[in-house]
């Protein structure tokens, strides 16, 4: 019984190798790549994309970013933030709001 299982195992291994060898043969028969849309088949290495022009554009954007932040800070300095909300919440205006009461209906003319 052991001999029969070893023969079957050998047959399976042989078929597996035969299948792998048969699959490798048609790979050479594939048609050549047709560069129909003119793709760049030999692109430059990645480090060549990062050049002086890209670095200068990045460095030119930094002052613009800081200027926009400064202008936004200047425009927002006169507006009320959380302090204004807290002041409104502590004012008497909040005490006039009736919670749990039906709202008064005001018909429009």
Gaussian input, Z-matrix of N, CA and C with variables (Angstrom, degrees):
# hf/3-21g

backbone

0 1
 N
 C     1     B1
 C     2     B2     1     A1
 N     3     B3     2     A2     1     D1
 C     4     B4     3     A3     2     D2
 C     5     B5     4     A4     3     D3
 N     6     B6     5     A5     4     D4
 C     7     B7     6     A6     5     D5
 C     8     B8     7     A7     6     D6
 N     9     B9     8     A8     7     D7
 C    10    B10     9     A9     8     D8
 C    11    B11    10    A10     9     D9
 N    12    B12    11    A11    10    D10
 C    13    B13    12    A12    11    D11
 C    14    B14    13    A13    12    D12
 N    15    B15    14    A14    13    D13
 C    16    B16    15    A15    14    D14
 C    17    B17    16    A16    15    D15
 N    18    B18    17    A17    16    D16
 C    19    B19    18    A18    17    D17
 C    20    B20    19    A19    18    D18
 N    21    B21    20    A20    19    D19
 C    22    B22    21    A21    20    D20
 C    23    B23    22    A22    21    D21
 N    24    B24    23    A23    22    D22
 C    25    B25    24    A24    23    D23
 C    26    B26    25    A25    24    D24
 N    27    B27    26    A26    25    D25
 C    28    B28    27    A27    26    D26
 C    29    B29    28    A28    27    D27
 N    30    B30    29    A29    28    D28
 C    31    B31    30    A30    29    D29
 C    32    B32    31    A31    30    D30
 N    33    B33    32    A32    31    D31
 C    34    B34    33    A33    32    D32
 C    35    B35    34    A34    33    D33
 N    36    B36    35    A35    34    D34
 C    37    B37    36    A36    35    D35
 C    38    B38    37    A37    36    D36
 N    39    B39    38    A38    37    D37
 C    40    B40    39    A39    38    D38
 C    41    B41    40    A40    39    D39
 N    42    B42    41    A41    40    D40
 C    43    B43    42    A42    41    D41
 C    44    B44    43    A43    42    D42
 N    45    B45    44    A44    43    D43
 C    46    B46    45    A45    44    D44
 C    47    B47    46    A46    45    D45
 N    48    B48    47    A47    46    D46
 C    49    B49    48    A48    47    D47
 C    50    B50    49    A49    48    D48
 N    51    B51    50    A50    49    D49
 C    52    B52    51    A51    50    D50
 C    53    B53    52    A52    51    D51
 N    54    B54    53    A53    52    D52
 C    55    B55    54    A54    53    D53
 C    56    B56    55    A55    54    D54
 N    57    B57    56    A56    55    D55
 C    58    B58    57    A57    56    D56
 C    59    B59    58    A58    57    D57
 N    60    B60    59    A59    58    D58
 C    61    B61    60    A60    59    D59
 C    62    B62    61    A61    60    D60
 N    63    B63    62    A62    61    D61
 C    64    B64    63    A63    62    D62
 C    65    B65    64    A64    63    D63
 N    66    B66    65    A65    64    D64
 C    67    B67    66    A66    65    D65
 C    68    B68    67    A67    66    D66
 N    69    B69    68    A68    67    D67
 C    70    B70    69    A69    68    D68
 C    71    B71    70    A70    69    D69
 N    72    B72    71    A71    70    D70
 C    73    B73    72    A72    71    D71
 C    74    B74    73    A73    72    D72
 N    75    B75    74    A74    73    D73
 C    76    B76    75    A75    74    D74
 C    77    B77    76    A76    75    D75
 N    78    B78    77    A77    76    D76
 C    79    B79    78    A78    77    D77
 C    80    B80    79    A79    78    D78
 N    81    B81    80    A80    79    D79
 C    82    B82    81    A81    80    D80
 C    83    B83    82    A82    81    D81
 N    84    B84    83    A83    82    D82
 C    85    B85    84    A84    83    D83
 C    86    B86    85    A85    84    D84
 N    87    B87    86    A86    85    D85
 C    88    B88    87    A87    86    D86
 C    89    B89    88    A88    87    D87
 N    90    B90    89    A89    88    D88
 C    91    B91    90    A90    89    D89
 C    92    B92    91    A91    90    D90
 N    93    B93    92    A92    91    D91
 C    94    B94    93    A93    92    D92
 C    95    B95    94    A94    93    D93
 N    96    B96    95    A95    94    D94
 C    97    B97    96    A96    95    D95
 C    98    B98    97    A97    96    D96
 N    99    B99    98    A98    97    D97
 C   100   B100    99    A99    98    D98
 C   101   B101   100   A100    99    D99
 N   102   B102   101   A101   100   D100
 C   103   B103   102   A102   101   D101
 C   104   B104   103   A103   102   D102
 N   105   B105   104   A104   103   D103
 C   106   B106   105   A105   104   D104
 C   107   B107   106   A106   105   D105
 N   108   B108   107   A107   106   D106
 C   109   B109   108   A108   107   D107
 C   110   B110   109   A109   108   D108
 N   111   B111   110   A110   109   D109
 C   112   B112   111   A111   110   D110
 C   113   B113   112   A112   111   D111
 N   114   B114   113   A113   112   D112
 C   115   B115   114   A114   113   D113
 C   116   B116   115   A115   114   D114
 N   117   B117   116   A116   115   D115
 C   118   B118   117   A117   116   D116
 C   119   B119   118   A118   117   D117
 N   120   B120   119   A119   118   D118
 C   121   B121   120   A120   119   D119
 C   122   B122   121   A121   120   D120
 N   123   B123   122   A122   121   D121
 C   124   B124   123   A123   122   D122
 C   125   B125   124   A124   123   D123
 N   126   B126   125   A125   124   D124
 C   127   B127   126   A126   125   D125
 C   128   B128   127   A127   126   D126
 N   129   B129   128   A128   127   D127
 C   130   B130   129   A129   128   D128
 C   131   B131   130   A130   129   D129
 N   132   B132   131   A131   130   D130
 C   133   B133   132   A132   131   D131
 C   134   B134   133   A133   132   D132
 N   135   B135   134   A134   133   D133
 C   136   B136   135   A135   134   D134
 C   137   B137   136   A136   135   D135
 N   138   B138   137   A137   136   D136
 C   139   B139   138   A138   137   D137
 C   140   B140   139   A139   138   D138
 N   141   B141   140   A140   139   D139
 C   142   B142   141   A141   140   D140
 C   143   B143   142   A142   141   D141
 N   144   B144   143   A143   142   D142
 C   145   B145   144   A144   143   D143
 C   146   B146   145   A145   144   D144
 N   147   B147   146   A146   145   D145
 C   148   B148   147   A147   146   D146
 C   149   B149   148   A148   147   D147
 N   150   B150   149   A149   148   D148
 C   151   B151   150   A150   149   D149
 C   152   B152   151   A151   150   D150
 N   153   B153   152   A152   151   D151
 C   154   B154   153   A153   152   D152
 C   155   B155   154   A154   153   D153
 N   156   B156   155   A155   154   D154
 C   157   B157   156   A156   155   D155
 C   158   B158   157   A157   156   D156
 N   159   B159   158   A158   157   D157
 C   160   B160   159   A159   158   D158
 C   161   B161   160   A160   159   D159
 N   162   B162   161   A161   160   D160
 C   163   B163   162   A162   161   D161
 C   164   B164   163   A163   162   D162
 N   165   B165   164   A164   163   D163
 C   166   B166   165   A165   164   D164
 C   167   B167   166   A166   165   D165
 N   168   B168   167   A167   166   D166
 C   169   B169   168   A168   167   D167
 C   170   B170   169   A169   168   D168
 N   171   B171   170   A170   169   D169
 C   172   B172   171   A171   170   D170
 C   173   B173   172   A172   171   D171
 N   174   B174   173   A173   172   D172
 C   175   B175   174   A174   173   D173
 C   176   B176   175   A175   174   D174
 N   177   B177   176   A176   175   D175
 C   178   B178   177   A177   176   D176
 C   179   B179   178   A178   177   D177
 N   180   B180   179   A179   178   D178
 C   181   B181   180   A180   179   D179
 C   182   B182   181   A181   180   D180
 N   183   B183   182   A182   181   D181
 C   184   B184   183   A183   182   D182
 C   185   B185   184   A184   183   D183
 N   186   B186   185   A185   184   D184
 C   187   B187   186   A186   185   D185
 C   188   B188   187   A187   186   D186
 N   189   B189   188   A188   187   D187
 C   190   B190   189   A189   188   D188
 C   191   B191   190   A190   189   D189
 N   192   B192   191   A191   190   D190
 C   193   B193   192   A192   191   D191
 C   194   B194   193   A193   192   D192
 N   195   B195   194   A194   193   D193
 C   196   B196   195   A195   194   D194
 C   197   B197   196   A196   195   D195
 N   198   B198   197   A197   196   D196
 C   199   B199   198   A198   197   D197
 C   200   B200   199   A199   198   D198
 N   201   B201   200   A200   199   D199
 C   202   B202   201   A201   200   D200
 C   203   B203   202   A202   201   D201
 N   204   B204   203   A203   202   D202
 C   205   B205   204   A204   203   D203
 C   206   B206   205   A205   204   D204
 N   207   B207   206   A206   205   D205
 C   208   B208   207   A207   206   D206
 C   209   B209   208   A208   207   D207
 N   210   B210   209   A209   208   D208
 C   211   B211   210   A210   209   D209
 C   212   B212   211   A211   210   D210
 N   213   B213   212   A212   211   D211
 C   214   B214   213   A213   212   D212
 C   215   B215   214   A214   213   D213
 N   216   B216   215   A215   214   D214
 C   217   B217   216   A216   215   D215
 C   218   B218   217   A217   216   D216
 N   219   B219   218   A218   217   D217
 C   220   B220   219   A219   218   D218
 C   221   B221   220   A220   219   D219
 N   222   B222   221   A221   220   D220
 C   223   B223   222   A222   221   D221
 C   224   B224   223   A223   222   D222
 N   225   B225   224   A224   223   D223
 C   226   B226   225   A225   224   D224
 C   227   B227   226   A226   225   D225
 N   228   B228   227   A227   226   D226
 C   229   B229   228   A228   227   D227
 C   230   B230   229   A229   228   D228
 N   231   B231   230   A230   229   D229
 C   232   B232   231   A231   230   D230
 C   233   B233   232   A232   231   D231
 N   234   B234   233   A233   232   D232
 C   235   B235   234   A234   233   D233
 C   236   B236   235   A235   234   D234
 N   237   B237   236   A236   235   D235
 C   238   B238   237   A237   236   D236
 C   239   B239   238   A238   237   D237
 N   240   B240   239   A239   238   D238
 C   241   B241   240   A240   239   D239
 C   242   B242   241   A241   240   D240
 N   243   B243   242   A242   241   D241
 C   244   B244   243   A243   242   D242
 C   245   B245   244   A244   243   D243
 N   246   B246   245   A245   244   D244
 C   247   B247   246   A246   245   D245
 C   248   B248   247   A247   246   D246
 N   249   B249   248   A248   247   D247
 C   250   B250   249   A249   248   D248
 C   251   B251   250   A250   249   D249
 N   252   B252   251   A251   250   D250
 C   253   B253   252   A252   251   D251
 C   254   B254   253   A253   252   D252
 N   255   B255   254   A254   253   D253
 C   256   B256   255   A255   254   D254
 C   257   B257   256   A256   255   D255
 N   258   B258   257   A257   256   D256
 C   259   B259   258   A258   257   D257
 C   260   B260   259   A259   258   D258
 N   261   B261   260   A260   259   D259
 C   262   B262   261   A261   260   D260
 C   263   B263   262   A262   261   D261
 N   264   B264   263   A263   262   D262
 C   265   B265   264   A264   263   D263
 C   266   B266   265   A265   264   D264
 N   267   B267   266   A266   265   D265
 C   268   B268   267   A267   266   D266
 C   269   B269   268   A268   267   D267
 N   270   B270   269   A269   268   D268
 C   271   B271   270   A270   269   D269
 C   272   B272   271   A271   270   D270
 N   273   B273   272   A272   271   D271
 C   274   B274   273   A273   272   D272
 C   275   B275   274   A274   273   D273
 N   276   B276   275   A275   274   D274
 C   277   B277   276   A276   275   D275
 C   278   B278   277   A277   276   D276
 N   279   B279   278   A278   277   D277
 C   280   B280   279   A279   278   D278
 C   281   B281   280   A280   279   D279
 N   282   B282   281   A281   280   D280
 C   283   B283   282   A282   281   D281
 C   284   B284   283   A283   282   D282
 N   285   B285   284   A284   283   D283
 C   286   B286   285   A285   284   D284
 C   287   B287   286   A286   285   D285
 N   288   B288   287   A287   286   D286
 C   289   B289   288   A288   287   D287
 C   290   B290   289   A289   288   D288
 N   291   B291   290   A290   289   D289
 C   292   B292   291   A291   290   D290
 C   293   B293   292   A292   291   D291
 N   294   B294   293   A293   292   D292
 C   295   B295   294   A294   293   D293
 C   296   B296   295   A295   294   D294
 N   297   B297   296   A296   295   D295
 C   298   B298   297   A297   296   D296
 C   299   B299   298   A298   297   D297
 N   300   B300   299   A299   298   D298
 C   301   B301   300   A300   299   D299
 C   302   B302   301   A301   300   D300
 N   303   B303   302   A302   301   D301
 C   304   B304   303   A303   302   D302
 C   305   B305   304   A304   303   D303
 N   306   B306   305   A305   304   D304
 C   307   B307   306   A306   305   D305
 C   308   B308   307   A307   306   D306
 N   309   B309   308   A308   307   D307
 C   310   B310   309   A309   308   D308
 C   311   B311   310   A310   309   D309
 N   312   B312   311   A311   310   D310
 C   313   B313   312   A312   311   D311
 C   314   B314   313   A313   312   D312
 N   315   B315   314   A314   313   D313
 C   316   B316   315   A315   314   D314
 C   317   B317   316   A316   315   D315
 N   318   B318   317   A317   316   D316
 C   319   B319   318   A318   317   D317
 C   320   B320   319   A319   318   D318
 N   321   B321   320   A320   319   D319
 C   322   B322   321   A321   320   D320
 C   323   B323   322   A322   321   D321
 N   324   B324   323   A323   322   D322
 C   325   B325   324   A324   323   D323
 C   326   B326   325   A325   324   D324

   B1=1.4380
   B2=1.5173
   B3=1.3267
   B4=1.4568
   B5=1.5233
   B6=1.3259
   B7=1.4555
   B8=1.5326
   B9=1.3424
   B10=1.4596
   B11=1.5318
   B12=1.3424
   B13=1.4684
   B14=1.5263
   B15=1.3373
   B16=1.4631
   B17=1.5195
   B18=1.3634
   B19=1.4673
   B20=1.5347
   B21=1.3334
   B22=1.4617
   B23=1.5252
   B24=1.3189
   B25=1.4639
   B26=1.5292
   B27=1.3316
   B28=1.4678
   B29=1.5151
   B30=1.3383
   B31=1.4579
   B32=1.5295
   B33=1.3307
   B34=1.4751
   B35=1.5202
   B36=1.3416
   B37=1.4705
   B38=1.5186
   B39=1.3101
   B40=1.4613
   B41=1.5269
   B42=1.3445
   B43=1.4594
   B44=1.5265
   B45=1.3141
   B46=1.4666
   B47=1.5227
   B48=1.3214
   B49=1.4644
   B50=1.5216
   B51=1.3105
   B52=1.4580
   B53=1.5367
   B54=1.3129
   B55=1.4577
   B56=1.5380
   B57=1.3376
   B58=1.4616
   B59=1.5168
   B60=1.3165
   B61=1.4601
   B62=1.5223
   B63=1.3204
   B64=1.4672
   B65=1.5195
   B66=1.3017
   B67=1.4630
   B68=1.5238
   B69=1.3198
   B70=1.4593
   B71=1.5235
   B72=1.3050
   B73=1.4689
   B74=1.5311
   B75=1.3373
   B76=1.4633
   B77=1.5219
   B78=1.3127
   B79=1.4586
   B80=1.5225
   B81=1.2965
   B82=1.4551
   B83=1.5258
   B84=1.3154
   B85=1.4533
   B86=1.5259
   B87=1.3298
   B88=1.4588
   B89=1.5262
   B90=1.3260
   B91=1.4760
   B92=1.5261
   B93=1.2965
   B94=1.4653
   B95=1.5286
   B96=1.3273
   B97=1.4534
   B98=1.5188
   B99=1.3134
   B100=1.4558
   B101=1.5302
   B102=1.3093
   B103=1.4586
   B104=1.5274
   B105=1.3367
   B106=1.4615
   B107=1.5224
   B108=1.3347
   B109=1.4637
   B110=1.5281
   B111=1.3058
   B112=1.4661
   B113=1.5264
   B114=1.3216
   B115=1.4522
   B116=1.5197
   B117=1.3234
   B118=1.4523
   B119=1.5237
   B120=1.3082
   B121=1.4606
   B122=1.5240
   B123=1.3062
   B124=1.4590
   B125=1.5294
   B126=1.3250
   B127=1.4685
   B128=1.5224
   B129=1.3243
   B130=1.4700
   B131=1.5272
   B132=1.3146
   B133=1.4600
   B134=1.5255
   B135=1.3106
   B136=1.4574
   B137=1.5252
   B138=1.3245
   B139=1.4566
   B140=1.5257
   B141=1.3215
   B142=1.4558
   B143=1.5220
   B144=1.3164
   B145=1.4526
   B146=1.5312
   B147=1.3127
   B148=1.4502
   B149=1.5223
   B150=1.3022
   B151=1.4610
   B152=1.5213
   B153=1.3148
   B154=1.4673
   B155=1.5241
   B156=1.3308
   B157=1.4628
   B158=1.5228
   B159=1.3227
   B160=1.4607
   B161=1.5294
   B162=1.3125
   B163=1.4608
   B164=1.5228
   B165=1.3293
   B166=1.4607
   B167=1.5239
   B168=1.3303
   B169=1.4710
   B170=1.5230
   B171=1.3288
   B172=1.4659
   B173=1.5278
   B174=1.3272
   B175=1.4533
   B176=1.5233
   B177=1.3196
   B178=1.4642
   B179=1.5219
   B180=1.3165
   B181=1.4603
   B182=1.5241
   B183=1.3187
   B184=1.4664
   B185=1.5334
   B186=1.3409
   B187=1.4723
   B188=1.5292
   B189=1.3268
   B190=1.4654
   B191=1.5237
   B192=1.3066
   B193=1.4650
   B194=1.5321
   B195=1.3280
   B196=1.4606
   B197=1.5227
   B198=1.3307
   B199=1.4592
   B200=1.5265
   B201=1.3195
   B202=1.4763
   B203=1.5249
   B204=1.3156
   B205=1.4608
   B206=1.5142
   B207=1.3230
   B208=1.4636
   B209=1.5237
   B210=1.3342
   B211=1.4667
   B212=1.5252
   B213=1.3189
   B214=1.4643
   B215=1.5232
   B216=1.3277
   B217=1.4618
   B218=1.5319
   B219=1.3292
   B220=1.4653
   B221=1.5254
   B222=1.3325
   B223=1.4653
   B224=1.5253
   B225=1.2985
   B226=1.4552
   B227=1.5038
   B228=1.3344
   B229=1.4664
   B230=1.5209
   B231=1.3305
   B232=1.4570
   B233=1.5245
   B234=1.3156
   B235=1.4513
   B236=1.5144
   B237=1.3197
   B238=1.4535
   B239=1.5208
   B240=1.2936
   B241=1.4461
   B242=1.5069
   B243=1.3114
   B244=1.4610
   B245=1.5276
   B246=1.3264
   B247=1.4580
   B248=1.5268
   B249=1.3235
   B250=1.4500
   B251=1.5173
   B252=1.3269
   B253=1.4604
   B254=1.5251
   B255=1.3223
   B256=1.4659
   B257=1.5223
   B258=1.3207
   B259=1.4671
   B260=1.5288
   B261=1.3348
   B262=1.4577
   B263=1.5237
   B264=1.3191
   B265=1.4657
   B266=1.5186
   B267=1.3219
   B268=1.4592
   B269=1.5227
   B270=1.3134
   B271=1.4667
   B272=1.5281
   B273=1.3175
   B274=1.4595
   B275=1.5240
   B276=1.3175
   B277=1.4661
   B278=1.5272
   B279=1.3132
   B280=1.4620
   B281=1.5161
   B282=1.3133
   B283=1.4645
   B284=1.5233
   B285=1.3292
   B286=1.4548
   B287=1.5256
   B288=1.3276
   B289=1.4523
   B290=1.5229
   B291=1.3163
   B292=1.4556
   B293=1.5314
   B294=1.3071
   B295=1.4527
   B296=1.5225
   B297=1.3079
   B298=1.4410
   B299=1.5062
   B300=1.2957
   B301=1.4662
   B302=1.5258
   B303=1.3358
   B304=1.4614
   B305=1.5258
   B306=1.3161
   B307=1.4595
   B308=1.5212
   B309=1.3047
   B310=1.4468
   B311=1.5155
   B312=1.3126
   B313=1.4594
   B314=1.5107
   B315=1.3201
   B316=1.4556
   B317=1.5244
   B318=1.3215
   B319=1.4683
   B320=1.5319
   B321=1.2851
   B322=1.4666
   B323=1.5183
   B324=1.3040
   B325=1.4639
   B326=1.4990
   A1=110.78
   A2=116.29
   A3=120.38
   A4=110.66
   A5=116.76
   A6=119.91
   A7=110.54
   A8=115.59
   A9=118.83
   A10=110.99
   A11=117.55
   A12=120.11
   A13=111.11
   A14=116.82
   A15=118.63
   A16=110.57
   A17=117.91
   A18=120.34
   A19=109.95
   A20=116.10
   A21=118.82
   A22=111.31
   A23=115.63
   A24=119.99
   A25=109.99
   A26=116.43
   A27=120.20
   A28=111.28
   A29=116.90
   A30=121.12
   A31=110.54
   A32=116.18
   A33=120.08
   A34=110.71
   A35=116.03
   A36=119.68
   A37=110.31
   A38=117.75
   A39=120.96
   A40=110.21
   A41=117.12
   A42=120.07
   A43=111.11
   A44=115.33
   A45=119.23
   A46=110.28
   A47=116.83
   A48=120.12
   A49=111.04
   A50=116.53
   A51=120.61
   A52=109.66
   A53=116.37
   A54=120.55
   A55=110.72
   A56=117.24
   A57=120.92
   A58=111.05
   A59=117.15
   A60=120.30
   A61=110.55
   A62=117.42
   A63=120.34
   A64=110.85
   A65=117.18
   A66=119.89
   A67=111.59
   A68=117.92
   A69=121.20
   A70=111.76
   A71=118.22
   A72=120.55
   A73=113.26
   A74=120.90
   A75=118.60
   A76=114.04
   A77=118.38
   A78=119.78
   A79=111.08
   A80=117.60
   A81=121.03
   A82=110.83
   A83=117.43
   A84=120.57
   A85=112.36
   A86=118.66
   A87=121.23
   A88=109.63
   A89=116.71
   A90=118.28
   A91=110.95
   A92=115.02
   A93=120.73
   A94=109.51
   A95=116.02
   A96=121.52
   A97=109.33
   A98=116.16
   A99=121.76
   A100=107.96
   A101=116.61
   A102=121.70
   A103=108.93
   A104=114.54
   A105=121.57
   A106=112.66
   A107=117.33
   A108=121.10
   A109=112.93
   A110=118.25
   A111=124.77
   A112=112.33
   A113=116.47
   A114=120.43
   A115=109.55
   A116=115.85
   A117=120.34
   A118=107.75
   A119=116.07
   A120=120.62
   A121=110.87
   A122=118.19
   A123=122.18
   A124=109.50
   A125=118.38
   A126=118.72
   A127=110.87
   A128=117.36
   A129=119.13
   A130=109.93
   A131=117.48
   A132=120.26
   A133=110.97
   A134=115.38
   A135=120.37
   A136=111.33
   A137=118.30
   A138=119.23
   A139=112.12
   A140=118.46
   A141=119.82
   A142=111.62
   A143=118.27
   A144=119.62
   A145=111.23
   A146=117.90
   A147=121.47
   A148=107.45
   A149=116.30
   A150=120.46
   A151=109.57
   A152=116.10
   A153=120.94
   A154=111.60
   A155=117.86
   A156=120.06
   A157=110.47
   A158=117.75
   A159=120.33
   A160=110.87
   A161=117.27
   A162=120.39
   A163=110.80
   A164=117.72
   A165=119.70
   A166=110.88
   A167=118.26
   A168=120.46
   A169=109.63
   A170=116.68
   A171=120.06
   A172=110.60
   A173=117.31
   A174=120.33
   A175=111.94
   A176=117.63
   A177=120.28
   A178=111.21
   A179=118.33
   A180=121.22
   A181=111.15
   A182=118.45
   A183=121.42
   A184=111.64
   A185=121.11
   A186=119.02
   A187=112.90
   A188=117.95
   A189=120.67
   A190=109.30
   A191=117.41
   A192=121.99
   A193=110.59
   A194=116.97
   A195=120.27
   A196=111.55
   A197=117.68
   A198=121.03
   A199=111.05
   A200=117.20
   A201=120.05
   A202=109.45
   A203=118.29
   A204=121.03
   A205=112.14
   A206=116.95
   A207=120.57
   A208=110.90
   A209=117.66
   A210=121.18
   A211=110.02
   A212=117.88
   A213=120.68
   A214=110.60
   A215=117.07
   A216=120.26
   A217=110.18
   A218=117.00
   A219=120.70
   A220=111.22
   A221=116.92
   A222=119.77
   A223=111.19
   A224=117.61
   A225=121.05
   A226=114.19
   A227=118.11
   A228=119.61
   A229=111.83
   A230=118.08
   A231=121.22
   A232=112.66
   A233=117.64
   A234=120.32
   A235=110.22
   A236=115.87
   A237=119.78
   A238=109.22
   A239=115.58
   A240=120.64
   A241=110.58
   A242=116.13
   A243=120.80
   A244=111.71
   A245=115.67
   A246=118.29
   A247=110.89
   A248=117.56
   A249=121.18
   A250=112.10
   A251=117.02
   A252=120.06
   A253=111.43
   A254=117.06
   A255=120.63
   A256=110.31
   A257=116.72
   A258=120.21
   A259=111.00
   A260=117.17
   A261=120.41
   A262=111.13
   A263=117.11
   A264=120.27
   A265=111.19
   A266=117.68
   A267=120.50
   A268=112.65
   A269=117.83
   A270=120.18
   A271=110.41
   A272=114.84
   A273=120.66
   A274=112.32
   A275=117.67
   A276=120.39
   A277=111.18
   A278=117.07
   A279=120.41
   A280=110.07
   A281=116.53
   A282=119.80
   A283=111.64
   A284=118.62
   A285=122.08
   A286=112.70
   A287=117.96
   A288=120.82
   A289=108.96
   A290=116.49
   A291=122.08
   A292=108.78
   A293=117.11
   A294=120.70
   A295=109.72
   A296=117.62
   A297=122.41
   A298=113.85
   A299=117.69
   A300=122.15
   A301=108.95
   A302=117.68
   A303=118.67
   A304=109.87
   A305=115.16
   A306=120.81
   A307=109.52
   A308=115.66
   A309=121.73
   A310=109.11
   A311=115.07
   A312=120.21
   A313=109.50
   A314=116.79
   A315=121.50
   A316=107.71
   A317=117.49
   A318=118.81
   A319=111.35
   A320=115.87
   A321=120.39
   A322=108.95
   A323=116.48
   A324=121.24
   A325=110.91
   D1=-39.50
   D2=177.45
   D3=-64.70
   D4=-36.46
   D5=179.75
   D6=-66.56
   D7=-40.14
   D8=179.95
   D9=-65.24
   D10=-41.85
   D11=179.88
   D12=-67.89
   D13=-34.14
   D14=177.86
   D15=-69.52
   D16=-34.69
   D17=176.42
   D18=-66.86
   D19=-41.77
   D20=178.71
   D21=-64.49
   D22=-38.48
   D23=178.40
   D24=-64.64
   D25=-43.31
   D26=178.16
   D27=-63.01
   D28=-38.99
   D29=178.95
   D30=-65.19
   D31=-40.94
   D32=179.15
   D33=-64.90
   D34=-43.00
   D35=178.98
   D36=-64.67
   D37=-40.12
   D38=179.64
   D39=-64.18
   D40=-42.99
   D41=179.02
   D42=-64.37
   D43=-35.09
   D44=179.33
   D45=-65.58
   D46=-46.25
   D47=178.14
   D48=-64.70
   D49=-37.14
   D50=179.99
   D51=-66.46
   D52=-39.50
   D53=178.42
   D54=-65.07
   D55=-41.83
   D56=179.30
   D57=-65.08
   D58=-38.62
   D59=179.34
   D60=-69.32
   D61=-36.95
   D62=179.12
   D63=-70.26
   D64=-33.38
   D65=179.73
   D66=-72.62
   D67=-27.31
   D68=-178.78
   D69=-77.14
   D70=-25.52
   D71=-176.86
   D72=-68.60
   D73=-46.23
   D74=-177.20
   D75=-69.88
   D76=-11.60
   D77=179.31
   D78=-62.26
   D79=-34.42
   D80=179.30
   D81=-73.98
   D82=-19.94
   D83=-177.04
   D84=-88.33
   D85=1.24
   D86=179.56
   D87=-66.65
   D88=146.70
   D89=178.89
   D90=-69.63
   D91=157.16
   D92=-179.26
   D93=-68.13
   D94=154.82
   D95=-179.85
   D96=-69.94
   D97=126.94
   D98=178.18
   D99=-97.75
   D100=111.18
   D101=-177.93
   D102=-82.14
   D103=71.24
   D104=-173.43
   D105=-66.50
   D106=-36.93
   D107=-176.02
   D108=-104.26
   D109=16.07
   D110=176.14
   D111=57.12
   D112=49.76
   D113=173.42
   D114=-66.52
   D115=148.84
   D116=175.48
   D117=-78.14
   D118=104.09
   D119=-174.31
   D120=-78.19
   D121=-25.89
   D122=179.41
   D123=-119.22
   D124=74.66
   D125=-179.97
   D126=-70.77
   D127=156.12
   D128=178.90
   D129=-70.26
   D130=161.47
   D131=176.89
   D132=-60.72
   D133=158.44
   D134=-173.96
   D135=-61.28
   D136=-37.54
   D137=-175.50
   D138=-67.39
   D139=-16.74
   D140=178.72
   D141=-78.26
   D142=-18.22
   D143=176.11
   D144=-71.08
   D145=-30.21
   D146=179.89
   D147=-89.26
   D148=94.11
   D149=-176.14
   D150=-120.12
   D151=-172.29
   D152=-176.86
   D153=-64.67
   D154=-34.76
   D155=-179.47
   D156=-64.80
   D157=-45.81
   D158=179.74
   D159=-64.20
   D160=-40.21
   D161=179.44
   D162=-65.85
   D163=-39.31
   D164=-179.89
   D165=-68.42
   D166=-36.51
   D167=176.97
   D168=-63.97
   D169=-41.85
   D170=179.30
   D171=-63.43
   D172=-44.14
   D173=-179.85
   D174=-68.87
   D175=-26.92
   D176=177.27
   D177=-75.21
   D178=-24.50
   D179=-178.81
   D180=-78.84
   D181=-26.87
   D182=-176.52
   D183=-60.33
   D184=-48.96
   D185=177.93
   D186=-63.04
   D187=-34.20
   D188=177.32
   D189=-64.28
   D190=-43.14
   D191=178.59
   D192=-61.34
   D193=-44.03
   D194=178.95
   D195=-66.60
   D196=-37.96
   D197=179.24
   D198=-65.77
   D199=-41.51
   D200=178.13
   D201=-64.21
   D202=-40.24
   D203=177.73
   D204=-64.24
   D205=-40.57
   D206=179.05
   D207=-65.55
   D208=-42.89
   D209=178.94
   D210=-63.93
   D211=-41.51
   D212=179.03
   D213=-64.88
   D214=-38.44
   D215=178.04
   D216=-66.72
   D217=-40.56
   D218=179.82
   D219=-65.87
   D220=-41.66
   D221=-179.99
   D222=-69.68
   D223=-34.25
   D224=-177.51
   D225=-85.35
   D226=-7.21
   D227=-177.15
   D228=-70.98
   D229=-27.59
   D230=-178.96
   D231=-89.23
   D232=-7.95
   D233=-179.65
   D234=-87.45
   D235=150.47
   D236=178.05
   D237=-79.86
   D238=134.26
   D239=178.40
   D240=-106.48
   D241=-129.54
   D242=179.90
   D243=-64.96
   D244=-31.44
   D245=179.27
   D246=-63.30
   D247=-39.63
   D248=177.24
   D249=-64.52
   D250=-39.48
   D251=177.48
   D252=-65.36
   D253=-41.77
   D254=179.29
   D255=-66.39
   D256=-40.14
   D257=178.25
   D258=-62.80
   D259=-41.28
   D260=177.91
   D261=-66.48
   D262=-38.72
   D263=-179.58
   D264=-67.00
   D265=-32.80
   D266=-179.51
   D267=-87.38
   D268=-5.81
   D269=-178.54
   D270=-78.17
   D271=174.77
   D272=-179.03
   D273=-76.00
   D274=-13.30
   D275=-178.72
   D276=-64.10
   D277=-32.74
   D278=-178.72
   D279=-71.95
   D280=-30.47
   D281=-178.66
   D282=-69.23
   D283=-20.61
   D284=178.80
   D285=-77.82
   D286=-16.51
   D287=-177.96
   D288=-74.93
   D289=127.30
   D290=-179.90
   D291=-95.10
   D292=107.09
   D293=178.72
   D294=-85.41
   D295=137.83
   D296=178.84
   D297=80.46
   D298=2.42
   D299=179.36
   D300=-99.84
   D301=147.28
   D302=175.53
   D303=-68.10
   D304=143.60
   D305=-178.43
   D306=-76.33
   D307=148.72
   D308=177.10
   D309=-74.87
   D310=129.94
   D311=179.31
   D312=-85.11
   D313=124.73
   D314=178.16
   D315=-114.11
   D316=103.49
   D317=-179.44
   D318=-67.95
   D319=140.07
   D320=177.97
   D321=-89.39
   D322=144.99
   D323=-178.30
   D324=-100.69

